Amino acid sequence: MCKLHMIGDNIEMYITSFENLMRQAECKWESISMVYQFHNGLPTDFQQSIVEWWIPNTFDDWQLATQEEV
């Protein structure tokens, strides 16, 4: 999953791909490492824009924040 990155502003594709990889790897949804990997796959300017108004702590929070940002 380290190599998965959001391309353009297609957040739905990124979320779907990330979730599929998590299922295949049998990862825990709320593990800190998965939240970190999801965050790291976002463009830097996108990450910064989100944390200006909210600091998501969970995988679900990051998904919601990215969908709101787009």
N, C-alpha and C positions, 0 to 999 in steps of 0.2 A: 504494500500500500504506500510505501514511501515514495514511489515514483508517480503516483496518481496526483494530478493537479487539475484544477478547474481551468478550462479553456474559454476565453471570452467571458460572457456573462451567462453561460448555460449552467446555472446552478442545479437545475433538476437532473441533468445528465450526470453531473458530478456527484450529487447525493445518491442517485440510483447506483452508479458504479461503485461508490464507496461502500454502500450497504451490501451490495452483492459480494464484494471482496471480503467484507467482514463475516458474512454468512459462510463463505467458502473456507475461510480461515478459522471459523468457529470462535471468533473473538467476542468478548463481552462488550456490550453496547456502551456501557458507562465507564469503562476502564479509562484511566487518565491517559494512557498511551494512545487510545483510539481518539479521544477528544483532541489530543495534541496532533495526531496525524491528520485529522480532518482539518484542523486549523492551519497546519503547515501546507496543505494542498491548495489553499486559497491564495490568490494574488496578494502581495504585500499591501498594496493600496486598499484593497478590499478589506483585509484584516484590520487595518488602521481605521478605516471609516466605521467599521462596526464597533470597535472598542471605544470610539469617541462618544457613543451614546449608550453603550451597554457592554458589560464584560461577561459573556456567556461562560458558564462553568461545566455544562453537560453537553453531550452529543446532541440531544434534542434542542437545547438552547442555541447551539451553533447553527443547527439546521434552520430553525426559526429566524434567527438573526440574518443569515445569508439570504433567505427567501425574502425577508422584509427589505433588505438592502438592494436587491435586484429590482 
